[in-house]
Amino acid sequence: MIRTIIAASAVICIAGTAHAADTCVIKGDHWDLDDAGVAALYNCMSARMVTGYTKGDDPVAPVYRDWTQTATRAAVAGAHGERFLLTFANDIAAPEYLKFASEGVEIPVGGVLAKESIKIGKEGKARIGPLFIMTKVGLDDAPDTGGWLYSGVQPNGKPLKFKQAFCHDCHVGWESQDALAYPLEEVRVSATQ
Ligand code: HEC
């Protein structure tokens, strides 16, 4: 038997039976989802993201939800495969990141940013996307990528495989802000909060 457990805005979260996992479905264009719709989508996907990312041994996966959430909600920016994105900053990165400054930004070594992602697939079905991670290791260890180490965790907990240049070639476009692209302006959490 299938029952609807959330029906807010344009998101329907259906709890499946023992045979099928819960399904979160979006009606209409995911670019047009309002705040309540995004909240319902996030509610539906929230726990299973952590469950997926922590299936492996990535050290960030079990802890990033305790960090500072940098946006009021997940949002679609376009990059990262048009996924809904939500970034968390650890204690070392948060004070500088939350200024969302456009010049002279420098995250100290040890700063980490972890970004969850939700992909909307065929027929509006939501799926977990990778957890994208940027770790400031310093220029000695990462001279070609501005001192950043890029990594990622797949929804099954395994490491995401890619070349550093794949990520950095795009992120270097924000060079004056320490290669950080920031969440969309309308969802940024202010540093004073
Ligand atoms: C085509 C450009 C592009 C590529 C390629 C790209 N990113 Fe990003 N990334 C962005 C944009 C734009 C944002 C900010 C969007 C948002 O969070 O709403 C972002 C944000 C991030 C953030 C949050 C910190 C920040 O910049 O504000 C992390 C972490 C991140 N990306 C990791 C990665 C990793 C890891 C890869 C490679 C697997 C990667 N990115 C590849 C464009 C890109």
Boltz pocket constraint, residues with backbone or C-beta under 6 A from the ligand:
constraints:
  - pocket:
      binder: B
      contacts: [[A, 75], [A, 76], [A, 77], [A, 79], [A, 80], [A, 85], [A, 86], [A, 87], [A, 113], [A, 114], [A, 115], [A, 132], [A, 133], [A, 134], [A, 150], [A, 151], [A, 152], [A, 162], [A, 163], [A, 166], [A, 167], [A, 168], [A, 170], [A, 171], [A, 179], [A, 180], [A, 181], [A, 182], [A, 183], [A, 184]]
      max_distance: 6.0
